[in-house]
Amino acid sequence: AEGCRRRGIEPPQVAKGITAAGAVARMCDALWWRRQVRKIHGRRVERSAIGLGLVSTRAGLYASDETVGRRKEQRHRNRQMLEACLAVNELDQQYTLAELADLSVSNPIIRRGELMTRMSGFEQCAERLGHVGEFYTITCPSRMHARHSKSGEVNESYDGTKPDEAQQYLCALWSRVRAALHRRGVRVYGFRVAEPHHDGTPHWHLLLFMSPDQYRTCREVLGSYALVDSPDEVGARKHRFSAVAIDPEKGTAAGYLAKYVAKNIDAYGVDRVDEDLTGRRDPRECAARVDAWASCWGIRQFQQIGGPSVTVWREARRIHEEQSGVLEDVRFAADKAQWDRYTEAMGGPVAARKDAPITTAKAFIRKPGRYGEPIGDRIVGLLCGNVVVVSRIHEWRLDQCKK
């Protein structure tokens, strides 16, 4: 472990699923080291690029050209590996891992479609409940930005904060906001999108729904917490937090957020990207650069706030046999891609997850994994009371690699 730390790598911690022997096995494994070294090397290169001005509106937008190129090569390597490996089930059906991956949310088209389905479903729930929608933007303090947006010149107040550290700041800010809203009885649901400024510093867009008598409190709490850090910075009150009420007469809430989703996944339906008043940019190039930025810094781009479990939704879509009661309500809604009906069947958009009528069913796999530890809990289906419905009916193995 000390050898890891001397090289700037955080050693694995003994915790749930990781034993002391398993931690040692990881630190003795060449592939584990390769992953860690690639990650830390990529981040150090990008941090140097930020310091040299290679990440800005006048140079490499969102991420340096070096990091974008590395990410392109990584995706190419991954695709070659997926296409080379065969998965075989107990019926001797064979598929490449690439074919299976293309059926999951790792496929940008499916990922975008699922996100939009969930956003639209939340909006339909809000309409039935008489809730209102609010669109918020939260940015980091100026001291976390390396470059000025218009000129691309050095920001003299920059304190060296890295994009992943800025993301941690926003996560901590939201954690405090969420606790404050809970104390005031404000219940919100919706989505959060994290995207980069031109210099790689993240900012958040939030589309939230709530009771109409709570939106003023929500605005007040978010605005006040956004200004706790460095409130006297020039332009802090103007740029740190903004709020826009969603007007149904001007368009849907899901449509309002659609461009942010597309811009940060595959640029579908986006004609151009206007970044910091510097003119039009190719949206496909921007999407690739955002992908490289998120991959390099380990930033989660999209997150659901409130509402039921998406894992239960995905497992329910695997079940094709008709069930009974709430299980059938959930299965049917998921099969028909009706997130609003699914949310209602699971208790509503503001219900606590622990009170949901259906959870995932898991089986403990004792077979040792790569590092000698039991594989542990694996999802096998859905659990409703004492009833288990199996959703994963096949056993898969990697049989061979195609030449």
C-alpha positions as CSV (number, residue, x, y, z in Angstrom):
1,A,0.0,0.0,0.0
2,E,2.8,2.4,0.8
3,G,4.4,1.5,-2.6
4,C,1.1,2.6,-4.2
5,R,1.0,5.9,-2.3
6,R,4.6,6.7,-3.3
7,R,3.5,6.5,-6.9
8,G,0.5,8.7,-6.4
9,I,-2.0,5.8,-6.5
10,E,-4.6,5.2,-3.8
11,P,-4.4,1.6,-2.6
12,P,-7.6,-0.5,-2.4
13,Q,-9.3,-0.3,0.9
14,V,-10.6,-3.3,2.9
15,A,-14.3,-2.9,2.8
16,K,-17.5,-4.7,1.8
17,G,-16.5,-7.1,-1.0
18,I,-12.8,-6.5,-0.6
19,T,-10.8,-8.6,1.8
20,A,-7.2,-8.0,3.0
21,A,-6.0,-10.8,0.8
22,G,-8.0,-9.4,-2.1
23,A,-6.5,-6.0,-1.6
24,V,-3.0,-7.5,-1.7
25,A,-4.0,-9.6,-4.8
26,R,-5.0,-6.4,-6.6
27,M,-1.7,-4.7,-5.8
28,C,0.1,-7.7,-7.2
29,D,-1.8,-7.7,-10.4
30,A,-0.4,-6.2,-13.6
31,L,-3.8,-5.3,-15.0
32,W,-4.8,-3.5,-11.9
33,W,-1.6,-1.5,-12.0
34,R,-2.2,-0.7,-15.7
35,R,-5.7,0.7,-15.0
36,Q,-4.4,2.8,-12.1
37,V,-1.4,4.1,-14.0
38,R,-3.4,5.0,-17.1
39,K,-5.9,6.9,-15.0
40,I,-3.4,8.9,-13.0
41,H,-1.2,9.5,-16.0
42,G,-4.2,10.8,-18.1
43,R,-5.2,13.1,-15.3
44,R,-1.7,14.5,-14.8
45,V,-1.3,15.1,-18.5
46,E,-4.7,16.9,-18.6
47,R,-3.8,19.0,-15.5
48,S,-0.6,20.1,-17.2
49,A,-2.5,20.9,-20.3
50,I,-4.9,23.1,-18.3
51,G,-1.9,24.9,-16.8
52,L,-0.3,25.4,-20.2
53,G,-3.5,26.9,-21.7
54,L,-4.2,23.9,-23.9
55,V,-7.8,23.6,-22.6
56,S,-9.8,26.8,-23.3
57,T,-12.1,28.4,-25.7
58,R,-9.1,29.4,-27.9
59,A,-7.4,26.0,-27.8
60,G,-8.8,22.6,-26.9
61,L,-12.5,23.1,-26.0
62,Y,-13.4,21.2,-22.8
63,A,-10.4,18.9,-23.0
64,S,-6.9,19.0,-24.6
65,D,-6.4,17.5,-28.0
66,E,-4.0,15.0,-26.4
67,T,-6.8,13.7,-24.1
68,V,-9.4,13.6,-26.9
69,G,-7.0,11.6,-29.0
70,R,-6.3,9.2,-26.1
71,R,-10.0,8.7,-25.5
72,K,-10.5,8.0,-29.2
73,E,-7.8,5.3,-29.2
74,Q,-9.2,3.8,-26.0
75,R,-12.7,3.5,-27.5
76,H,-11.2,1.9,-30.5
77,R,-9.3,-0.6,-28.4
78,N,-12.4,-1.4,-26.4
79,R,-14.5,-1.9,-29.5
80,Q,-11.9,-4.3,-31.0
81,M,-11.9,-6.3,-27.8
82,L,-15.7,-6.5,-27.6
83,E,-15.9,-7.6,-31.3
84,A,-13.2,-10.2,-30.7
85,C,-14.8,-11.9,-27.7
86,L,-17.7,-14.3,-27.9
87,A,-20.3,-14.9,-25.1
88,V,-22.0,-18.3,-25.1
89,N,-25.1,-19.2,-23.1
90,E,-26.4,-22.6,-22.0
91,L,-28.3,-23.0,-25.2
92,D,-25.1,-22.6,-27.2
93,Q,-26.3,-19.2,-28.6
94,Q,-23.2,-17.1,-29.4
95,Y,-22.9,-13.3,-29.6
96,T,-20.0,-11.0,-29.6
97,L,-19.7,-8.8,-26.6
98,A,-20.1,-5.9,-29.0
99,E,-23.5,-7.2,-30.1
100,L,-24.6,-7.5,-26.4
101,A,-23.2,-4.1,-25.5
102,D,-25.1,-2.5,-28.3
103,L,-28.4,-3.6,-26.7
104,S,-27.6,-1.9,-23.4
105,V,-27.3,1.7,-22.2
106,S,-23.6,1.7,-23.3
107,N,-25.1,2.4,-26.7
108,P,-25.4,6.2,-27.0
109,I,-28.7,5.9,-28.9
110,I,-30.3,3.7,-26.2
111,R,-28.8,5.8,-23.4
112,R,-30.2,9.0,-24.8
113,G,-33.6,7.5,-25.5
114,E,-33.9,6.1,-22.0
115,L,-32.9,9.4,-20.4
116,M,-35.5,11.3,-22.5
117,T,-38.1,8.7,-21.7
118,R,-37.5,9.2,-18.0
119,M,-37.5,13.0,-18.2
120,S,-40.7,13.0,-20.2
121,G,-42.3,10.6,-17.7
122,F,-41.4,12.8,-14.7
123,E,-43.0,15.7,-16.6
124,Q,-46.2,13.8,-17.1
125,C,-46.2,12.9,-13.4
126,A,-45.8,16.6,-12.6
127,E,-48.8,17.5,-14.8
128,R,-51.1,15.0,-13.1
129,L,-50.0,16.1,-9.6
130,G,-50.2,19.8,-10.4
131,H,-46.4,20.3,-9.8
132,V,-44.3,23.0,-11.4
133,G,-40.9,22.7,-13.2
134,E,-37.8,24.7,-12.5
135,F,-34.5,24.9,-14.4
136,Y,-31.5,25.7,-12.4
137,T,-27.8,26.3,-13.3
138,I,-25.1,26.2,-10.7
139,T,-21.5,27.1,-11.5
140,C,-18.3,26.9,-9.4
141,P,-16.5,30.0,-7.9
142,S,-14.3,32.0,-10.2
143,R,-11.2,30.7,-8.3
144,M,-11.8,27.2,-9.8
145,H,-11.6,28.4,-13.4
146,A,-8.2,28.4,-15.1
147,R,-9.1,30.7,-18.0
148,H,-11.4,33.5,-18.8
149,S,-14.3,32.5,-21.1
150,K,-14.1,35.3,-23.7
151,S,-10.4,35.9,-24.1
152,G,-9.0,32.5,-23.0
153,E,-6.4,34.4,-21.0
154,V,-5.2,33.2,-17.6
155,N,-7.5,33.8,-14.6
156,E,-5.3,35.4,-12.0
157,S,-7.5,34.2,-9.2
158,Y,-7.3,30.5,-10.2
159,D,-6.2,28.4,-7.3
160,G,-5.3,25.2,-9.2
161,T,-8.6,23.3,-8.6
162,K,-8.8,20.3,-10.9
163,P,-12.1,19.5,-12.7
164,D,-12.7,16.4,-10.5
165,E,-12.2,18.5,-7.4
166,A,-14.6,21.1,-8.7
167,Q,-17.1,18.3,-9.3
168,Q,-16.6,17.1,-5.7
169,Y,-17.4,20.7,-4.6
170,L,-20.6,20.7,-6.5
171,C,-21.6,17.3,-5.1
172,A,-20.9,18.5,-1.6
173,L,-22.9,21.6,-2.3
174,W,-25.9,19.6,-3.5
175,S,-25.6,17.3,-0.5
176,R,-26.1,20.3,1.8
177,V,-28.9,21.7,-0.4
178,R,-30.7,18.4,-0.3
179,A,-30.5,18.2,3.5
180,A,-31.7,21.8,3.8
181,L,-34.7,21.1,1.5
182,H,-35.5,18.0,3.4
183,R,-35.6,19.9,6.7
184,R,-38.0,22.4,5.1
185,G,-40.3,19.6,3.8
186,V,-39.5,20.3,0.1
187,R,-39.5,17.2,-2.0
188,V,-38.1,17.5,-5.5
189,Y,-37.5,15.1,-8.4
190,G,-36.0,15.4,-11.8
191,F,-32.5,15.2,-13.4
192,R,-29.1,16.8,-13.1
193,V,-26.7,17.2,-16.0
194,A,-23.0,18.0,-15.4
195,E,-21.1,19.5,-18.3
196,P,-17.8,21.4,-18.8
197,H,-17.1,25.0,-19.2
198,H,-14.7,25.8,-22.0
199,D,-11.7,25.3,-19.6
200,G,-12.9,21.9,-18.3
201,T,-14.4,23.2,-15.0
202,P,-17.8,21.6,-14.5
203,H,-21.2,23.2,-14.0
204,W,-24.6,21.7,-13.3
205,H,-28.0,22.1,-14.9
206,L,-30.9,20.8,-12.9
207,L,-34.5,20.2,-14.1
208,L,-36.6,19.8,-10.9
209,F,-40.3,19.4,-10.3
210,M,-42.0,20.2,-7.0
211,S,-45.2,21.4,-5.4
212,P,-46.1,25.0,-6.6
213,D,-46.0,26.3,-3.0
214,Q,-42.3,25.1,-2.6
215,Y,-40.5,26.6,-5.6
216,R,-39.7,29.9,-3.9
217,T,-38.1,28.0,-1.0
218,C,-36.2,25.8,-3.4
219,R,-34.8,28.8,-5.2
220,E,-33.9,30.5,-1.9
221,V,-32.0,27.5,-0.6
222,L,-30.1,26.8,-3.8
223,G,-29.2,30.5,-4.3
224,S,-28.0,30.9,-0.7
225,Y,-25.8,27.8,-0.7
226,A,-24.3,28.5,-4.1
227,L,-22.9,31.8,-2.6
228,V,-21.5,30.4,0.6
229,D,-18.1,29.9,-1.0
230,S,-16.4,33.2,-2.1
231,P,-19.6,35.3,-2.1
232,D,-17.7,38.6,-2.7
233,E,-16.2,37.5,-6.0
234,V,-16.9,39.8,-8.9
235,G,-20.0,38.6,-10.7
236,A,-20.7,35.9,-8.1
237,R,-24.4,36.9,-7.7
238,K,-24.9,37.2,-11.4
239,H,-23.2,34.0,-12.6
240,R,-23.1,31.5,-9.7
241,F,-26.8,30.6,-9.7
242,S,-29.7,31.1,-12.1
243,A,-33.3,29.9,-12.0
244,V,-35.9,29.7,-14.8
245,A,-39.5,28.7,-14.4
246,I,-40.6,26.2,-17.0
247,D,-43.5,27.7,-18.9
248,P,-45.6,24.9,-20.6
249,E,-46.9,27.4,-23.2
250,K,-43.3,27.9,-24.4
251,G,-42.4,24.2,-24.6
252,T,-42.0,21.0,-22.5
253,A,-39.6,20.7,-19.7
254,A,-38.1,17.6,-21.3
255,G,-37.6,19.5,-24.5
256,Y,-35.9,22.2,-22.5
257,L,-33.3,19.7,-21.3
258,A,-33.1,17.7,-24.5
259,K,-30.4,19.8,-26.1
260,Y,-28.1,19.3,-23.0
261,V,-28.6,15.6,-23.1
262,A,-27.9,15.3,-26.9
263,K,-25.0,17.7,-26.7
264,N,-23.3,15.6,-24.1
265,I,-24.0,12.1,-25.6
266,D,-24.0,12.0,-29.4
267,A,-25.1,15.4,-30.7
268,Y,-28.4,13.9,-32.1
269,G,-30.6,16.7,-33.4
270,V,-28.1,19.5,-32.5
271,D,-27.4,21.8,-35.4
272,R,-24.6,23.8,-33.7
273,V,-23.0,24.5,-30.4
274,D,-22.5,28.2,-29.4
275,E,-19.8,28.1,-26.8
276,D,-19.0,31.3,-24.9
277,L,-19.8,33.6,-27.8
278,T,-16.9,32.2,-29.9
279,G,-19.1,31.1,-32.8
280,R,-20.5,27.9,-34.1
281,R,-18.8,24.6,-33.5
282,D,-19.4,21.1,-34.8
283,P,-21.8,19.4,-32.3
284,R,-20.3,15.9,-33.0
285,E,-16.8,17.2,-32.2
286,C,-18.2,18.8,-29.0
287,A,-19.8,15.6,-28.0
288,A,-16.6,13.7,-28.5
289,R,-14.7,16.2,-26.4
290,V,-17.2,16.1,-23.6
291,D,-17.0,12.3,-23.6
292,A,-13.2,12.6,-23.3
293,W,-13.5,15.2,-20.5
294,A,-16.0,13.0,-18.5
295,S,-13.9,9.9,-19.0
296,C,-10.6,11.5,-18.0
297,W,-11.9,13.1,-14.8
298,G,-14.4,10.3,-13.8
299,I,-17.4,12.7,-13.8
300,R,-20.9,11.3,-13.9
301,Q,-22.7,13.3,-16.5
302,F,-26.3,12.5,-15.8
303,Q,-28.0,11.7,-12.5
304,Q,-31.7,11.1,-11.6
305,I,-32.9,13.0,-8.5
306,G,-35.7,11.4,-6.6
307,G,-38.2,9.0,-8.2
308,P,-38.0,5.2,-8.4
309,S,-35.1,2.9,-9.1
310,V,-34.0,2.7,-12.8
311,T,-32.4,-0.7,-12.1
312,V,-35.9,-2.1,-11.2
313,W,-37.2,-0.5,-14.5
314,R,-34.5,-2.2,-16.5
315,E,-35.0,-5.6,-14.9
316,A,-38.7,-5.3,-15.5
317,R,-38.1,-4.8,-19.2
318,R,-36.4,-8.2,-19.3
319,I,-39.6,-9.9,-18.1
320,H,-42.1,-10.8,-20.8
321,E,-44.5,-13.1,-19.0
322,E,-47.6,-11.5,-17.5
323,Q,-47.6,-11.2,-13.7
324,S,-50.2,-10.1,-11.2
325,G,-50.9,-7.0,-9.1
326,V,-48.2,-4.4,-8.7
327,L,-45.7,-6.6,-10.4
328,E,-47.8,-6.6,-13.6
329,D,-48.3,-2.8,-13.3
330,V,-44.6,-2.3,-13.1
331,R,-43.8,-4.8,-15.8
332,F,-46.4,-3.5,-18.2
333,A,-45.3,0.2,-17.7
334,A,-41.7,-0.7,-18.2
335,D,-42.4,-2.8,-21.3
336,K,-44.4,0.1,-22.9
337,A,-41.7,2.6,-21.9
338,Q,-44.2,4.5,-19.7
339,W,-42.0,6.0,-17.0
340,D,-44.9,8.0,-15.5
341,R,-47.0,4.9,-15.0
342,Y,-44.0,3.0,-13.7
343,T,-43.3,5.8,-11.2
344,E,-46.9,5.8,-10.0
345,A,-46.9,2.0,-9.5
346,M,-43.7,2.4,-7.4
347,G,-45.3,4.8,-5.0
348,G,-45.0,8.2,-6.8
349,P,-42.1,10.5,-7.7
350,V,-41.4,11.7,-4.1
351,A,-41.8,8.3,-2.3
352,A,-38.7,7.0,-0.5
353,R,-36.8,4.2,-2.2
354,K,-37.1,2.1,0.9
355,D,-40.9,2.2,0.7
356,A,-41.0,0.9,-2.9
357,P,-43.2,-2.2,-3.3
358,I,-40.6,-3.8,-5.6
359,T,-36.8,-4.1,-5.3
360,T,-34.2,-6.2,-7.1
361,A,-33.7,-9.8,-6.1
362,K,-30.1,-10.8,-5.6
363,A,-28.2,-14.1,-5.2
364,F,-24.9,-14.4,-3.5
365,I,-22.3,-16.0,-5.8
366,R,-19.6,-17.9,-3.8
367,K,-17.5,-18.6,-6.8
368,P,-14.1,-16.8,-6.4
369,G,-13.4,-13.9,-8.8
370,R,-10.1,-12.6,-10.2
371,Y,-8.8,-11.7,-6.8
372,G,-9.8,-14.8,-4.9
373,E,-12.9,-13.3,-3.2
374,P,-16.5,-14.4,-3.7
375,I,-18.1,-12.7,-6.6
376,G,-20.8,-11.6,-4.2
377,D,-24.4,-10.4,-4.8
378,R,-25.7,-10.5,-8.4
379,I,-29.1,-9.4,-9.6
380,V,-31.3,-12.3,-10.7
381,G,-34.7,-10.6,-10.9
382,L,-37.3,-8.7,-9.0
383,L,-38.6,-9.1,-5.4
384,C,-42.2,-8.1,-4.4
385,G,-42.9,-9.2,-0.9
386,N,-42.0,-12.9,-0.8
387,V,-42.4,-13.3,-4.5
388,V,-39.3,-13.5,-6.7
389,V,-39.6,-13.1,-10.5
390,V,-36.4,-14.2,-12.4
391,S,-35.4,-11.7,-15.1
392,R,-32.0,-13.1,-15.9
393,I,-32.6,-16.6,-17.3
394,H,-29.3,-17.3,-19.1
395,E,-25.9,-18.3,-17.9
396,W,-23.1,-16.8,-19.9
397,R,-19.5,-17.6,-20.4
398,L,-16.6,-16.2,-22.5
399,D,-15.9,-19.2,-24.7
400,Q,-13.3,-18.1,-27.2
401,C,-12.0,-15.0,-29.1
402,K,-12.6,-14.6,-32.8
403,K,-9.5,-14.4,-34.9
